[in-house]
Amino acid sequence: MSITHHSELPFQLLQPTKCYVDTISIFVPWRTRTVPQPTIIKELAAVNNSGAVFPQKCGRWPDHWGWKLTVQAPSESALLMLDDYQRRHKGKITNLHIAIDLFADDLSACENWLRDHVVLKYRKRGPMLRGENTISWVYHVRRRPPTRNITLYSDKPSKLNDRPCNHLEIKLRRCRTIERLGLYQVRDVMRLDPTVLMPRLIKLWEPHEEGTPAQLLYDDLEERKQLKPVSLDTLLLPQSIMFVRPQRSETWLDEHGWEYMRYLMHQIRMKRIQLQGIQLPSRRDVTLNDTHDQL
């Protein structure tokens, strides 16, 4: 079976495709009768103000046998901190959403093309879920969320550069599903290669019926024989993922490592790094402009 490169696309990509971690959740086994606030929540909130951190208790009152930490739009420092916390407390990745942003000149044509050509591998036979502005490849209303799913929408800007884009999100759920892909720790997610991972999750097929998604035709064995495969190189996937930068005003520190500087200062305040002969002022006494002038 020969794989064709789709040369005549109804749209044109204005810039290279971006791939990044949209949402990640880890489970930490921790049995307690109290309801404490883990220190990791404050640490993540200190370095990741572009997204949100959602802690969730696992178990019934008064016994809680674990915590689930969900971080949306994590920055590089937040992922490094989450990886360190996972290794120290023997946590596991339970949810992982990988986003692919395509910056096309015609968002409507690009959305229709992705809807008709993208096929989710290992999907059970069933209809697709169509919302007002969102399309999901697996219909899961009033059901348990699937272990693999794809979501597509184009009504929101990209989280990387706030530009209009087609947002194709690969949603992975459960530890077994994520570990089968070789992603055991957060550091593995930071090093993943989309050109190697995506062929294990999705395919591109050219439907022979106009207006009918290839996913619905792929469910039928007879219809599947009439589909023509299309190379994933059409999407121009990058060889490494990117990281969402925290939303701050442009300053000197933004160009010279503000995120690393803030992470280092936080480690010093948590007394993980000790400095002799230097007295650090409190956070309330120092503003961004004062820090800029001192440097």
C-alpha positions in Angstrom: 0.0 0.0 0.0 1.6 3.3 -1.1 1.2 6.4 1.0 0.5 9.6 -1.0 1.6 13.1 -0.1 -1.4 15.4 -0.4 -0.1 18.2 -2.5 -3.4 20.1 -3.3 -4.7 21.3 0.0 -7.7 23.6 0.4 -5.6 25.8 2.7 -2.0 27.0 3.2 0.0 26.9 6.4 1.3 30.4 7.3 3.9 29.1 9.8 5.2 25.8 11.0 2.9 23.6 13.1 3.3 23.9 16.9 3.1 21.0 19.3 2.9 21.4 23.1 1.5 19.9 26.3 -2.0 21.3 26.9 -2.9 19.5 30.1 -1.1 16.9 32.3 -2.3 15.1 35.5 -0.4 13.0 37.9 -1.6 10.8 40.7 0.3 10.7 44.0 -0.5 7.9 46.5 -1.0 9.6 49.9 -3.2 8.3 52.6 -4.3 10.9 55.3 -7.3 11.7 57.4 -6.7 15.5 57.2 -7.2 17.8 54.3 -3.8 19.6 53.9 -2.8 21.7 51.0 0.3 20.1 49.4 3.3 22.4 49.0 3.6 21.5 45.4 0.4 23.5 44.6 2.0 26.7 45.9 5.2 26.0 44.0 3.4 25.3 40.7 1.3 28.5 41.1 4.5 30.5 41.7 6.1 29.5 38.3 3.0 28.7 36.1 0.7 31.7 36.0 -0.2 31.1 32.4 -2.4 28.1 33.3 -4.2 26.7 36.3 -3.5 24.0 38.9 -6.3 21.8 40.1 -5.7 19.5 43.1 -8.3 16.8 43.6 -8.6 14.3 46.6 -9.0 10.7 45.7 -11.1 8.6 48.1 -14.0 9.3 50.4 -14.1 11.2 53.7 -12.4 10.8 56.1 -9.8 8.6 54.4 -8.1 10.0 51.3 -5.7 7.5 49.6 -4.2 9.9 47.1 -4.1 13.2 45.3 -4.5 14.1 41.7 -2.7 17.2 40.4 -3.9 18.7 37.1 -1.9 21.5 35.5 -3.2 23.3 32.4 -0.8 24.9 29.9 2.3 24.0 32.0 5.5 25.9 31.4 8.9 24.3 31.3 9.6 25.1 34.9 6.3 23.7 36.0 7.0 20.5 34.2 10.4 20.2 35.8 8.9 20.8 39.2 6.2 18.3 38.6 8.7 15.7 37.4 10.7 16.1 40.6 7.6 15.8 42.7 6.5 12.7 40.8 9.8 10.9 41.3 10.0 11.7 45.0 6.4 10.5 45.7 6.2 7.7 43.2 3.5 9.3 41.2 2.0 8.3 37.8 0.7 10.2 34.8 -3.1 9.7 34.5 -4.1 12.3 31.9 -2.1 13.8 29.1 -3.4 16.2 26.4 -1.1 17.0 23.6 -2.1 19.9 21.4 -1.2 20.5 17.7 -1.8 24.0 16.5 -2.1 24.6 12.7 -1.9 28.2 11.5 -3.8 28.2 8.2 -5.0 31.0 6.0 -8.5 29.6 5.9 -9.5 28.1 9.3 -12.8 26.8 8.1 -11.3 24.9 5.2 -8.5 23.5 7.5 -11.1 22.4 10.1 -13.2 20.6 7.5 -10.1 18.9 6.0 -8.9 17.7 9.4 -12.4 16.4 10.3 -12.6 14.4 7.1 -9.0 13.0 7.0 -7.8 12.4 10.5 -8.5 8.9 11.9 -8.0 7.9 15.5 -6.4 4.5 15.8 -7.9 1.8 18.0 -11.2 3.5 18.2 -14.4 1.5 18.7 -17.1 1.8 16.1 -19.5 4.6 16.8 -20.6 8.1 15.9 -18.6 11.3 16.4 -19.6 14.0 18.9 -20.4 17.3 17.3 -20.8 20.4 19.5 -21.4 24.0 18.7 -17.7 24.8 18.0 -16.0 21.5 18.9 -15.8 18.1 17.3 -14.8 14.9 19.2 -13.9 11.7 17.5 -15.5 9.5 20.3 -19.1 9.9 21.4 -19.0 9.8 25.2 -22.1 11.6 26.4 -23.3 10.0 29.7 -20.5 7.5 29.4 -17.0 7.1 30.9 -14.5 9.2 29.0 -12.5 7.1 26.5 -8.8 6.3 27.0 -8.0 7.9 23.6 -9.8 10.8 21.9 -9.3 13.7 19.6 -10.9 17.2 19.9 -10.9 19.8 17.2 -11.9 23.4 17.4 -10.8 26.7 15.8 -12.7 29.4 17.7 -9.9 30.1 20.3 -6.4 31.5 19.7 -3.2 29.5 20.3 -1.8 29.3 23.8 1.7 29.8 22.5 1.3 33.1 20.6 -2.4 34.1 20.8 -2.9 33.8 17.0 -5.9 32.2 15.3 -5.3 28.5 14.7 -6.9 25.1 14.3 -6.5 23.3 17.6 -6.2 19.5 17.3 -5.9 18.0 20.7 -4.9 14.4 21.4 -6.4 13.3 24.8 -4.9 10.3 26.6 -6.4 8.9 29.8 -5.3 6.2 32.3 -1.8 5.1 33.3 -1.8 2.0 31.1 -2.6 3.9 27.9 0.1 6.5 28.6 2.8 4.0 29.7 2.2 1.8 26.6 3.5 4.8 24.6 6.7 4.9 26.6 5.7 7.9 28.7 6.4 6.9 32.3 7.5 10.2 33.8 7.1 13.8 33.1 10.6 14.1 31.8 9.6 11.5 29.1 6.8 13.9 28.0 9.2 16.8 27.7 11.5 14.8 25.5 8.9 13.2 23.2 9.1 13.5 19.4 5.7 14.2 17.8 6.9 12.7 14.5 7.4 9.4 16.3 4.4 9.5 18.7 1.6 10.7 16.4 1.8 7.7 13.9 1.0 5.5 16.8 -2.2 7.5 17.6 -3.6 8.9 14.4 -3.7 8.3 10.6 -4.6 10.4 7.6 -7.0 8.8 5.1 -8.5 10.4 2.0 -12.3 9.7 2.0 -14.0 8.7 -1.3 -17.3 10.3 -0.2 -17.3 14.1 0.0 -18.5 15.5 3.3 -18.2 12.1 5.1 -15.4 11.8 7.7 -12.9 9.1 7.0 -13.3 7.9 10.7 -16.9 6.8 10.0 -15.8 5.0 6.8 -12.9 3.4 8.5 -15.2 1.6 10.9 -16.6 -0.5 8.0 -14.2 -3.1 6.6 -15.6 -2.8 3.1 -15.4 1.0 3.1 -11.9 0.9 4.6 -10.6 -0.8 1.4 -11.6 2.2 -0.7 -9.7 4.7 1.5 -6.3 6.1 0.3 -3.7 6.8 3.0 -2.1 10.2 3.2 1.3 10.9 4.8 1.4 12.6 8.2 4.1 14.8 6.7 1.3 16.9 5.4 0.7 18.3 8.8 4.4 19.5 9.1 4.8 18.1 12.6 7.8 19.3 14.5 10.4 17.0 16.0 10.1 18.3 19.5 7.5 19.9 21.7 7.3 23.5 22.8 6.5 24.9 26.2 3.9 27.6 27.1 5.6 30.7 28.4 4.0 32.4 31.4 2.0 35.5 30.5 4.1 38.5 31.6 4.9 41.9 30.3 8.1 42.0 28.1 11.0 43.0 30.3 14.8 42.4 30.3 14.3 39.2 32.3 11.9 37.8 29.7 14.7 37.8 27.2 17.4 36.6 29.6 15.6 33.8 31.5 13.0 35.4 33.8 11.3 32.0 34.2 14.6 30.3 35.4 15.4 33.3 37.7 12.0 33.0 39.4 12.3 29.3 39.8 15.8 29.8 41.3 14.5 32.4 43.7 11.7 30.2 44.8 14.1 27.3 45.5 16.1 29.7 47.7 13.0 30.8 49.6 12.0 27.2 50.2 15.5 26.7 51.8 16.5 24.1 49.2 19.4 26.3 48.2 21.3 28.1 50.9 23.3 31.3 50.3 25.7 32.6 52.9 26.0 36.3 53.6 23.0 37.3 51.4 19.7 38.4 52.9 16.8 38.2 50.5 13.9 40.7 50.8 10.4 39.5 51.1 8.2 39.1 48.0 5.9 42.0 49.0 8.9 44.4 49.3 10.2 43.8 45.8 8.4 44.7 42.6 9.3 43.8 39.0 10.7 47.3 38.3 12.9 47.1 41.4 14.3 43.7 40.4 14.9 45.1 36.9 16.9 48.1 38.2 19.0 45.9 40.5 20.0 43.6 37.7 
